[in-house]
Structures are given as C-alpha cells and as structure tokens.
C-alpha cells in the first residue's frame, strides 16, 4: 500500500491531524509504502485505541484536477 498525503482528499482538514500518518509522515515529502502486514498492524493498533486510525481518502479525479 502506498500512502501519499498529496493524494488524500482529507489533506489540510481537521481529519488530517487525527490520522496515524501525521506522525509517520512528519517532516517527510514523500509517500510511505506499507506492506499488507504493516497496514493490518496499524489497523489493529487503531482498533485497540493505541494510535489514531488511517484516515486516507483518495481524491477523486475532479479533486485531483482542482489541485
């Protein structure tokens, strides 16, 4: 799984600050690549309330064109 905040419709919203990637991507200008096991592990941690959930919502083609 490739997670690129620039491709997320929630970027720069209040949801963005409550996403587990806000910690992982801090001071990074590139996407994060997670294996399926890592993605599942983050989901398990979020389900247990130990980290914020992944809030990635891919942009639609219209949103991407609008920039």
N, C-alpha and C positions, 0 to 999 in steps of 0.2 A: 504494500500500500504506500503510495506516495502522497504525502500531505504537504500542500503548498498553500500557505495562508493567502497568497495573492489570488488564488482560485476559489476562495471561500466567500460566499455571499454574506457571511456574518462578520467579515473583517471590518474593524473600526466601529463595532457596535458594543453594547454592554455585554452581549453574549460572548464576544471575543475575549473579554477579560476573565471570563469564567470557564475557559477552555484549558484542558490539560496542556495543550501545545503552547499556551502563553508562557509556560515555564520552559518547555523543551526548546522553543524557538527564540527565546530571549536573546537579543543581540545577534541573531543569525539572519542572513539574507538569502537563504536557500531552503528548498524543501527538505522535509525529513522523510526518510524511507524506513518504514516499519515492516518487519516480517509479519506474517499472519499470527504467529505466536506472540509477538510483542503487542500487536493490536489487541489480541484477545486478553493478554495480561493487563493492559491498560483498562480494558472494559471491566475486567474482574475487580481491579482496584477501585474503579469509579463506582461499580455496583455496591462495593463494601463501604463507600463513603470516604475512602482514603485519599483520593485525588478527584479533581474536577473531571467531568466526562469530556470526551472529544465532541466538540460542537461543530465540526466541519459540515458545511452545507455547500456543496459545489454550486458555483454560479451557473445560471442558465446562459445560453448563447447571447441573449439580449443583454444581460447584465455584464457579460464579458466585453461586449462591443461598446457598451457605455463607459466602461473603464472605471 
